[in-house]
Amino acid sequence: MRAKPLINLVFLGDVDHGKSTLIGRLLYDLGRVGESTIARLRSLASQVKDESYYLAYIIDCQLEERRRGHTIEVASWEPVEMGRNAIRIIDVPGMGEWINNTITGIAQADAAVVVVDAHDVAARGLEQLAELREHLILAFAFGIEQLVMAVNKMDLVGYDMGVYELVRAGLLELVKSVGYGDVEGVPFIPISALRGDNVVERSEHMPWYSGPTLYEALGGLREPPRPVDKPLRLPIHRHFQGGNIAVGVVETGVISRGDTIVVVPAGATGKVMSMEAWGRRIERAWPGDDVGVRIRGVARYHIKRGFVISHPETAPKAVRSFIGRVRVLGQRGLWPGFCPVVHCHQARAPCRVKAIIRKLDPRTEDVLEEEPDFLAKGEMGDVLLEPLVPKQRGLVIERYGEFPSLGRFALRAGAGRKRGSITVAAGICIDIEPYE
């Protein structure tokens, strides 16, 4: 196993609030990026966008990302030691235009750093940050329990304690409103990612703050349970055609070189020829590991994002339908015949609300009404959902009680031309009807 607990950590927040710059600052201050690289990125940033973006260029490597000044693709960094933990950093887009990529990163994460621009909130208010709320809803839906709040760009508000307290109070209410219960223990850290205040080193500009630095808070995160003894489940989030390599985070079980595996729902069986993590060959991968698996005997069109690698004798099946216990988040509500897109682990598929089985009391989960015609915003109920895809491209979802990481899902649908798509409901799978 690993020498230190592994935490897969995603950075969330609205566009231009400094997520990528904060990641770059962490990596630079921890000595993971050399001075020659920093000098080159400073020069490049001044030519492409603005010199102040140079730290973001450490993690934002695509030319289009650098030209636009915001993240498009999911990017991750080899685990970095922070205190007692090894932290794998995941950077995701802040723009709603790339929300599917954001969900890809959130589904891999154990914890999240929420980055908020104090200057922007002071000027416009938290209610304008639609993407921040959406990110928090998705983080809650996908089971991220540990949050760290980074109140960024404090240098732009003169390191004012009043602005920090204003942002902190608003964020506390926002976090509670999306479903998080006990938020008193969530660390709120005033920082400046560009200048390095309270990121790794404690800032001299904010003597009024006595809490942990970001580095210290990340070192104190707890590793979630890693179910080694359960059957293998490795959802694919990327595929490299050269060498037929499937990339994903092991959710449960263990995969070893030489194993016979099956890719579901494709049903294709192959052999693990080799495995690689961060440029190093490995013999075995454990839950939490982000690993590339080179497979022999499986065609490249059988390896798709959202498909699941497992061992043949304990493989899951694509589902014909499933029952989800959902909480409605969208204004439009849910009704039979409504067709959202279901997002589960790395998979997404159009589906139909076939029936609403019962409405439940959100506090006690007692049955309030059998077979209602409609679930409104804020209401909870059991819903029968039917994926609208053929079996060979079907959806793999598991009962939450058996495989929690493959049993959480979010339902998303269009919200008009201006807003794109939003999360209309989130829930857990309580039963499935698999294809036989």
C-alpha positions, 0 to 999 in steps of 0.5 A: 500500500501507500506510505501516506494517505492519498487525497484526491483534491479538486479545486472548485469555483467560478471562472477567474476566481484564481483556481489555477493560479492557486494550484500553481502557487502551491506547486511553486512554493512547495518546490515542484516547479523550478525557477527556470520554468517560472521565468519561461512561463512569465515570459510566455504569459506576458506574450499570450495574455498577461504576466499575472497568469504565469502561475496558472500556466503551470497547470493550464498547459493547452494553448487555448486555455492560456489564450483565453485565461481559463481552464477548459480540460480537467488536469491533475498533478502527481501526488504531492506530500502536504503534512501527513497526506499525499495530495493529488491535485485536480483542476477543473473548468469554472465556466458553465460551458465546460460543466461536463469536464467539471463533473469529470473532475468532481467525480474523481475527488475525495475533498474540495478546495472552494476558491472565491474571489473576495474582490468580486464578491464584495463588488457583486455579491455571492448571488451572482456566482451561479457556477459556484453554487452549481459546483457545490451542488455537484460536490455534495451530490457526488459525496465530497464531504470535506471542504476547504474554503479559500477566500482569494485575492485579499490583496485586492481588498487591502487585506480587509478583515471586514470583507473576509467576514462578509464573504465567509458569512455568505459562503456559510449560508450557501454551503448550508443551502446546498445540503451540507449540514455541519459546516462549523468545522470547515476552514475558511482561509483568507489568501492571495494566490498571486502573492502567496499570502497564507498559501504555504507561508503565513501572511504578514498582511493579515495579523487578524487571522490565526487559523491554518494556512492552506497547506496546513489545512490540506495536510489535515484532511482525512482519507476516506475509506478505501474498500480494498476487499470489494470487487474491482470497479474502475470507471474509465475517464480517459482513453489513449488509443496508442497502446490501448490504454484506459485511464481511471481512478480505482474506486474499489478492489485491486487490479494487478498486472496479468489480471483478466478483466472485462469492460462493462457494458461493452462485455469485452474481455482482455488481459492487463499487460501493464499499468502506469501511474505518473510515468512509472510502471506499477504492478498493482493499483489500489482504491484511490489510485489514478492509473493507466491500464494497457489492455490486450484483447479489447478493441479501442471502441470498447473503451469509452468514458463511463465504462467500468473495468472489473474482474469477469466473475464479479462484473456489474451489468448495464441497467435497464432501469433503476430506482433513485432516491432524489432531492429536487433542486431545480425550479421546474421539478420532476414529473413522469416523462421528463428527460434529463441527463444522468451523471454517475461516476464518469458516465453520462446518459440521457434518461427518462423519468418513467414514474414517481413511486413515492414522495418522502419527508426530507427529514424522516424519509417517511412516505407522504404520498404514493405515486404523486404526479410531480415533485417540486423543488426541495421535495424528496422522493423515489423515482424510477429512471430509464436510461435511453441508450442501447445495452452495449452503450448502457449505463453502469450504476450500482446500489448505493449501499453496496458501491457508494461511489458508483451509486451517487448520481445527478440529473441535469437538464437545460435551463434556457439559452442563457444558463445552459444546463443545471442540476435539477436533482441529485440522489442515490441509487437504491435498486436496479433492474439489470439487463440479463 
